[in-house]
């Protein structure tokens, strides 16, 4: 049985996995040429297969009721809607600019953790103050990194700029649509953790939720594909693009398993700020590998954002002690 210190450090260890893999799981989208919904469908098929396989392989499942299964599926549907919006945002403004805005979901995670799940007491001011300071630092880090200026136009043909009128300049159309979808992704990603946390509060293991949430994401992806896709060209997608979507799904599965464990160990108010520090990984990869952002011209802003994010982790550690 882990003590409080062991739980904290175990949670932070899983948090590092979350930060790295959540920072990378959208990157394969920048290398793929398939339409957005086709990419999402392959990704969610991979997620559903992996989570279902985990449910079959892992022994000693606790009993889970039909309402809990329904909540797990709802969580998967909400995550799928967030991912649809995230993919569209990446297609419009690039992964390095979409991710910081999407990660504003940290605010919702903290609010839900405090108000709905009572993870922090209003009477105990110091931990609550540290949590508020940590959340502010993570938000500031996200805003600074999100304001980095791209090297060139980052939109792909899959960006749905037809959703707004042609009055704005083309570059502004991409920004409005891209950041609009990123904000929508932040909302859905904030909401998807609530039914998951409700399930894990009443079930000893994270794995039943993990399994059914993955299946719920596939239901959502199928609905999006058949209701929203105009061409329905999934069968015509290049094998390379399917492999990239599968890689994205695999990265998400490992990251999500780690997040589920952190939710169980530390609660939503701590888990969300930790997981959403993936901005650091995404921006570094976007700058150094994808060359979406010029590091040389914006070095000070970038390293300030990274440092502030690291300080946010330190305060989160102190808040949970």
FENFEN-V862232 format. One record per residue. N is the residue number from 1. RES is the residue in three letters. SS is DSSP state (alpha for helix, beta for strand, coil for the rest). OMEGA is omega as a letter, one per 20 degrees, with the letter a starting at -180 (NA if undefined). Layout:
N/RES/SS/OMEGA
N/RES/SS/OMEGA
//
This chain:
1/UNK/coil/a
2/UNK/coil/r
3/UNK/coil/a
4/UNK/alpha/r
5/UNK/alpha/r
6/UNK/alpha/r
7/UNK/alpha/a
8/UNK/alpha/a
9/UNK/alpha/r
10/UNK/alpha/r
11/UNK/alpha/r
12/UNK/alpha/r
13/UNK/alpha/r
14/UNK/alpha/r
15/UNK/alpha/r
16/UNK/alpha/r
17/UNK/alpha/r
18/UNK/alpha/a
19/UNK/alpha/a
20/UNK/alpha/a
21/UNK/alpha/r
22/UNK/alpha/r
23/UNK/alpha/a
24/UNK/alpha/a
25/UNK/coil/r
26/UNK/coil/a
27/UNK/alpha/r
28/UNK/alpha/r
29/UNK/alpha/a
30/UNK/alpha/r
31/UNK/alpha/a
32/UNK/coil/r
33/UNK/coil/a
34/UNK/coil/r
35/UNK/coil/a
36/UNK/alpha/a
37/UNK/alpha/r
38/UNK/alpha/r
39/UNK/alpha/r
40/UNK/alpha/a
41/UNK/alpha/r
42/UNK/alpha/r
43/UNK/alpha/a
44/UNK/alpha/r
45/UNK/alpha/r
46/UNK/alpha/r
47/UNK/alpha/a
48/UNK/alpha/r
49/UNK/alpha/a
50/UNK/alpha/a
51/UNK/alpha/r
52/UNK/alpha/r
53/UNK/alpha/r
54/UNK/alpha/r
55/UNK/alpha/r
56/UNK/alpha/a
57/UNK/alpha/a
58/UNK/coil/a
59/UNK/coil/r
60/UNK/coil/r
61/UNK/coil/r
62/UNK/coil/r
63/UNK/coil/r
64/UNK/coil/a
65/UNK/coil/r
66/UNK/alpha/r
67/UNK/alpha/r
68/UNK/alpha/r
69/UNK/alpha/r
70/UNK/alpha/r
71/UNK/alpha/r
72/UNK/alpha/r
73/UNK/alpha/r
74/UNK/alpha/r
75/UNK/alpha/r
76/UNK/alpha/r
77/UNK/alpha/r
78/UNK/alpha/r
79/UNK/alpha/a
80/UNK/alpha/r
81/UNK/alpha/r
82/UNK/alpha/a
83/UNK/alpha/r
84/UNK/alpha/a
85/UNK/alpha/a
86/UNK/alpha/r
87/UNK/alpha/r
88/UNK/alpha/r
89/UNK/alpha/r
90/UNK/alpha/r
91/UNK/alpha/a
92/UNK/alpha/a
93/UNK/alpha/r
94/UNK/coil/a
95/UNK/alpha/a
96/UNK/alpha/r
97/UNK/alpha/a
98/UNK/alpha/a
99/UNK/alpha/r
100/UNK/alpha/r
101/UNK/alpha/r
102/UNK/alpha/a
103/UNK/coil/r
104/UNK/coil/r
105/UNK/alpha/r
106/UNK/alpha/r
107/UNK/alpha/r
108/UNK/alpha/r
109/UNK/alpha/r
110/UNK/alpha/r
111/UNK/alpha/a
112/UNK/alpha/a
113/UNK/alpha/a
114/UNK/alpha/a
115/UNK/alpha/a
116/UNK/coil/a
117/UNK/coil/r
118/UNK/coil/a
119/UNK/coil/r
120/UNK/coil/r
121/UNK/coil/r
122/UNK/coil/a
123/UNK/coil/a
124/UNK/coil/a
125/UNK/alpha/a
126/UNK/alpha/r
127/UNK/alpha/r
128/UNK/alpha/r
129/UNK/alpha/r
130/UNK/alpha/r
131/UNK/alpha/r
132/UNK/alpha/r
133/UNK/alpha/r
134/UNK/alpha/r
135/UNK/alpha/r
136/UNK/alpha/r
137/UNK/alpha/r
138/UNK/alpha/r
139/UNK/alpha/r
140/UNK/alpha/r
141/UNK/alpha/r
142/UNK/alpha/a
143/UNK/alpha/r
144/UNK/alpha/a
145/UNK/alpha/r
146/UNK/alpha/a
147/UNK/coil/r
148/UNK/coil/a
149/UNK/coil/a
150/UNK/beta/r
151/UNK/coil/a
152/UNK/coil/r
153/UNK/coil/a
154/UNK/coil/a
155/UNK/coil/r
156/UNK/coil/r
157/UNK/coil/a
158/UNK/coil/r
159/UNK/coil/a
160/UNK/coil/a
161/UNK/alpha/r
162/UNK/alpha/a
163/UNK/alpha/r
164/UNK/coil/a
165/UNK/coil/a
166/UNK/coil/a
167/UNK/coil/a
168/UNK/coil/r
169/UNK/coil/a
170/UNK/alpha/a
171/UNK/alpha/r
172/UNK/alpha/r
173/UNK/alpha/r
174/UNK/alpha/a
175/UNK/alpha/a
176/UNK/alpha/a
177/UNK/alpha/a
178/UNK/alpha/a
179/UNK/alpha/r
180/UNK/alpha/r
181/UNK/alpha/r
182/UNK/alpha/r
183/UNK/alpha/r
184/UNK/alpha/r
185/UNK/alpha/r
186/UNK/alpha/r
187/UNK/alpha/a
188/UNK/alpha/r
189/UNK/alpha/r
190/UNK/alpha/a
191/UNK/alpha/a
192/UNK/alpha/r
193/UNK/alpha/a
194/UNK/alpha/r
195/UNK/alpha/r
196/UNK/alpha/r
197/UNK/alpha/r
198/UNK/alpha/r
199/UNK/alpha/a
200/UNK/alpha/r
201/UNK/alpha/a
202/UNK/alpha/r
203/UNK/coil/a
204/UNK/coil/a
205/UNK/coil/r
206/UNK/coil/a
207/UNK/alpha/r
208/UNK/alpha/r
209/UNK/alpha/r
210/UNK/alpha/a
211/UNK/alpha/a
212/UNK/alpha/r
213/UNK/alpha/r
214/UNK/alpha/r
215/UNK/alpha/r
216/UNK/alpha/r
217/UNK/alpha/r
218/UNK/alpha/r
219/UNK/alpha/r
220/UNK/alpha/a
221/UNK/alpha/r
222/UNK/alpha/r
223/UNK/alpha/r
224/UNK/alpha/a
225/UNK/alpha/a
226/UNK/alpha/a
227/UNK/alpha/a
228/UNK/alpha/a
229/UNK/coil/a
230/UNK/coil/a
231/UNK/coil/a
232/UNK/coil/a
233/UNK/coil/a
234/UNK/alpha/a
235/UNK/alpha/a
236/UNK/alpha/a
237/UNK/coil/r
238/UNK/coil/r
239/UNK/alpha/r
240/UNK/alpha/a
241/UNK/alpha/r
242/UNK/alpha/r
243/UNK/alpha/r
244/UNK/alpha/r
245/UNK/alpha/r
246/UNK/alpha/r
247/UNK/alpha/r
248/UNK/alpha/r
249/UNK/alpha/r
250/UNK/alpha/r
251/UNK/alpha/r
252/UNK/alpha/a
253/UNK/alpha/a
254/UNK/alpha/r
255/UNK/alpha/a
256/UNK/alpha/r
257/UNK/alpha/r
258/UNK/alpha/r
259/UNK/alpha/r
260/UNK/alpha/r
261/UNK/alpha/r
262/UNK/alpha/r
263/UNK/alpha/a
264/UNK/alpha/a
265/UNK/alpha/a
266/UNK/alpha/a
267/UNK/coil/a
268/UNK/alpha/a
269/UNK/alpha/r
270/UNK/alpha/a
271/UNK/alpha/a
272/UNK/alpha/r
273/UNK/alpha/r
274/UNK/alpha/a
275/UNK/alpha/a
276/UNK/alpha/r
277/UNK/alpha/r
278/UNK/alpha/r
279/UNK/alpha/a
280/UNK/alpha/a
281/UNK/alpha/a
282/UNK/alpha/a
283/UNK/alpha/r
284/UNK/alpha/r
285/UNK/alpha/a
286/UNK/alpha/a
287/UNK/alpha/a
288/UNK/alpha/a
289/UNK/coil/a
290/UNK/coil/a
291/UNK/coil/r
292/UNK/coil/a
293/UNK/beta/r
294/UNK/coil/r
295/UNK/coil/a
296/UNK/alpha/a
297/UNK/alpha/a
298/UNK/alpha/a
299/UNK/alpha/a
300/UNK/alpha/a
301/UNK/alpha/a
302/UNK/alpha/a
303/UNK/alpha/r
304/UNK/alpha/r
305/UNK/alpha/r
306/UNK/alpha/a
307/UNK/alpha/r
308/UNK/alpha/r
309/UNK/alpha/r
310/UNK/alpha/r
311/UNK/alpha/r
312/UNK/alpha/r
313/UNK/alpha/r
314/UNK/alpha/r
315/UNK/alpha/r
316/UNK/alpha/r
317/UNK/alpha/a
318/UNK/alpha/a
319/UNK/alpha/a
320/UNK/alpha/a
321/UNK/coil/NA
//
